[in-house]
Amino acid sequence: MKWKLQQEWFEMCKDVCGLKAIEENPEGLENAYKWYVTILERLDFKVELIFNDDAKYRPIIVAVREPGEGYDSYIGFFQHYDVEPIHANWETSPWHLTKKGNRVFGRGISDNIGPFVQRLLVIEKEPVGNGIVFVIQGEEEIGSPFAHLAYPQLKLPNVSLWVVETGYFYKNGNNRVLIIDNKSELSSLIDELKLINSRHGKQTMVRHRPLNKAFGAEKCPCLSHLLKQSPYIAIGPNDDTSKIHGPNESMSLDYLEISALHIKSILNYRSGLDD
């Protein structure tokens, strides 16, 4: 089933992909963070920028939006606006988002442009109850040196559930959901995600571990400094052929609809989160 916002999503992703937001291109990183800030402010987020004096072109973005009526919990999102440089030849132009069949190709589309833009569109177009916190960095692909210094000092609302940058579908179309849930708080949310998946003819495989990271999960500043005792979940539209960091990085259009439903469910999830 085609996601109703697919074309708008594609055009937004195309804009961001073309910015070439890599460390070797400071102007691209600066334009990328400003692009996201413009969207966040339009969506009524209060935005704070935390600058690194040694690299003012890639500040940390902290964006907070208050809960809606009847809600008092916050959902947190880990995201980044930098992308991996190009290391090998591509079949398409890596900085021009290209649609081929049911996939779109471009550097950063699966890490992290596509999932991030989808979350922003769901927040804009769908009813949202919970408050939202975005913590967004621009140096994830170089190991997050400034984030490791700044994240321990952040003053954030009490986040009841952290959502990492993306998740995965297997080659057979089934959905892998990664969680850290030491207090067993997510059982009803997982049941809801399983129901969404079953309605789309997919099985749900729950794994109790964090998302793999190029520098190792233990070096992720979000896991090291922000997660604390809160539960964590990894969901998103990537699949086993996305080729993150490789040539011909891509994302399937087939999982946008179901991934949007997952995000909508999380943004309005209540049971087990409210104190």
C-alpha positions in Angstrom: 0.0 0.0 0.0 1.4 3.4 -1.0 1.8 5.9 1.9 -0.4 8.9 1.3 2.5 11.3 2.0 5.0 9.4 -0.1 5.5 12.2 -2.7 5.8 14.9 -0.2 8.3 12.7 1.7 10.3 12.1 -1.5 10.5 15.8 -2.3 11.7 16.7 1.2 14.2 13.9 1.2 15.5 15.0 -2.2 16.1 18.5 -0.8 18.1 17.2 2.2 20.0 14.6 0.2 21.2 17.4 -2.2 22.8 19.3 0.7 25.7 16.9 0.9 25.9 17.1 4.7 29.3 15.5 5.3 32.2 16.6 7.5 34.2 17.5 4.5 31.5 20.0 3.4 30.8 22.3 6.4 28.4 24.4 4.3 26.3 21.3 3.7 26.1 20.5 7.4 25.2 24.1 8.2 22.4 24.1 5.6 21.2 20.8 6.8 20.8 21.8 10.5 19.1 25.0 9.4 16.7 23.0 7.2 15.6 20.8 10.1 15.4 23.8 12.5 13.0 25.5 10.1 10.7 22.5 10.0 10.8 21.9 13.8 10.0 25.6 14.5 7.1 25.4 12.1 5.8 22.4 14.0 5.8 24.4 17.2 8.9 23.0 18.8 11.0 25.1 21.1 14.5 24.8 19.6 17.9 25.2 21.3 21.2 25.1 19.5 24.3 24.0 21.3 27.4 25.0 19.4 30.8 23.5 19.4 33.3 26.4 19.2 35.6 24.3 17.1 32.8 23.4 14.5 30.1 25.9 14.6 28.6 24.6 11.4 27.2 21.4 13.1 25.5 22.3 16.4 23.5 19.9 18.5 19.8 20.6 18.1 17.5 20.1 21.0 13.8 20.5 20.1 10.9 20.1 22.6 7.2 20.2 22.1 4.8 20.1 25.0 2.3 17.3 25.5 -1.3 17.7 24.2 -4.4 17.9 26.3 -4.8 14.8 28.5 -1.1 13.7 28.1 1.9 14.4 30.3 4.6 12.0 28.9 7.4 12.8 26.4 8.6 10.5 23.6 12.3 11.1 22.8 13.9 10.7 19.4 17.7 10.2 18.7 18.5 11.6 15.2 21.4 13.0 13.2 21.6 15.3 10.2 25.1 14.3 8.9 25.5 11.5 6.4 28.3 9.2 5.4 30.8 10.4 2.7 31.0 8.5 -0.6 33.6 5.8 -0.7 33.0 3.9 -4.0 31.3 4.3 -7.3 27.5 4.4 -7.5 25.0 3.4 -10.2 23.2 6.7 -9.6 24.2 10.1 -8.5 24.5 9.8 -4.7 23.6 13.4 -4.0 20.5 13.3 -6.2 17.7 11.2 -4.8 16.6 8.8 -7.5 13.6 6.5 -7.7 14.0 3.1 -9.4 11.1 0.7 -9.1 10.0 0.5 -5.5 13.2 1.9 -4.1 14.8 5.3 -3.8 18.6 5.7 -4.0 20.7 8.5 -2.4 23.4 9.0 0.2 21.8 9.2 3.6 18.3 8.2 2.6 18.3 5.3 5.0 20.8 6.8 7.5 19.1 9.0 8.5 17.2 11.3 6.1 14.3 9.0 5.2 13.3 7.9 8.7 13.8 11.4 10.1 11.7 13.2 7.5 9.0 10.6 7.8 8.8 11.2 11.6 8.5 14.9 11.0 5.7 14.4 8.5 3.8 12.1 10.8 4.1 14.7 13.5 2.8 17.4 11.2 0.0 15.5 9.6 -1.4 13.2 12.3 -2.9 13.9 15.7 -0.2 13.6 18.4 -0.8 13.3 22.1 2.6 12.9 23.8 5.1 15.6 24.2 8.2 15.2 21.9 11.9 15.6 22.4 14.3 15.5 19.6 18.1 15.4 20.3 19.9 15.7 17.0 23.6 15.8 16.2 25.6 16.5 13.1 28.7 14.4 13.8 27.3 10.8 14.2 29.4 9.6 11.2 32.7 10.8 12.8 32.1 9.2 16.2 30.1 12.0 18.0 33.0 13.6 19.9 31.2 16.8 20.9 28.0 14.9 21.6 29.8 12.9 24.2 30.8 16.1 26.0 27.5 17.9 25.6 24.8 15.2 26.1 25.6 14.6 29.8 24.8 18.3 30.5 21.5 18.5 28.6 18.5 19.5 30.7 15.6 17.6 29.1 12.0 16.7 30.2 11.6 13.3 31.7 11.5 11.1 28.6 9.3 8.0 29.0 10.4 6.2 25.8 13.4 6.8 23.6 13.1 6.0 19.9 16.4 5.4 18.0 16.9 6.7 14.5 15.5 3.8 12.5 14.6 0.1 12.5 14.5 -2.7 9.9 12.4 -5.1 7.9 13.8 -8.5 6.9 14.1 -9.5 3.2 10.8 -11.5 3.6 9.0 -8.4 4.8 8.7 -9.3 8.4 9.5 -6.6 11.0 12.3 -6.6 13.4 11.7 -4.6 16.5 14.7 -3.9 18.8 13.9 -2.9 22.4 15.6 -2.3 25.8 12.9 -2.7 28.3 14.4 -3.7 31.7 11.2 -2.9 33.6 8.8 -4.6 31.0 7.0 -1.3 30.3 6.5 -1.8 26.6 4.4 -5.0 26.4 1.2 -3.2 25.4 3.0 -1.1 22.8 4.6 -4.2 21.3 1.2 -5.8 21.2 -0.1 -2.8 19.3 2.8 -2.9 16.8 2.3 -6.6 16.3 -1.4 -5.9 15.5 -0.4 -3.3 12.9 2.1 -5.7 11.3 -0.4 -8.6 11.3 -3.0 -6.4 9.5 -0.3 -5.9 6.8 0.5 -9.6 6.6 3.8 -9.3 8.5 5.2 -11.1 11.5 7.0 -9.2 14.3 10.4 -10.4 15.6 11.3 -8.7 18.9 15.0 -8.6 19.8 16.2 -7.3 23.2 19.3 -5.3 22.1 20.1 -1.9 20.7 20.6 -1.0 17.1 24.0 -1.8 15.7 26.3 1.3 15.3 29.3 1.7 13.1 31.4 2.8 16.1 29.8 0.3 18.5 26.7 0.7 20.6 28.8 1.3 23.7 30.2 4.4 22.0 26.8 5.9 21.1 26.3 9.1 23.1 22.5 8.6 23.2 22.8 5.2 24.8 25.7 6.3 27.0 24.3 9.6 28.3 20.5 9.9 27.6 18.8 6.5 27.8 19.5 6.0 31.6 16.6 3.8 32.9 14.1 4.6 30.2 12.9 2.0 27.7 14.1 2.1 24.1 12.8 1.0 20.8 14.2 0.8 17.2 11.6 0.9 14.5 11.7 2.4 11.0 11.4 1.7 7.2 14.9 0.4 6.5 15.4 -3.2 5.3 18.2 -5.7 4.8 19.2 -4.3 1.4 19.4 -0.6 2.4 23.2 -0.7 2.2 23.9 1.9 4.9 27.3 3.5 4.4 27.8 1.6 1.2 27.4 2.4 -2.5 23.8 2.5 -3.8 22.3 3.2 -0.4 18.6 2.9 -0.7 15.2 2.6 0.9 12.1 0.6 -0.1 8.9 2.5 -0.6 7.0 -0.5 0.5 7.5 0.0 4.2 6.7 3.7 4.5 3.0 3.2 5.1 3.4 0.7 7.9 6.3 2.6 9.4 4.1 5.7 9.6 1.5 3.7 11.5 4.2 2.6 13.9 5.3 6.1 14.6 1.8 7.4 15.0 1.1 4.6 17.5 4.2 5.5 19.6 3.4 9.2 19.5 0.0 8.5 21.1 1.0 5.6 23.3 0.0 6.0 26.9 -0.3 2.7 28.9 2.9 2.0 30.9 4.4 5.5 30.2 2.3 7.8 32.4 3.3 8.0 36.0 
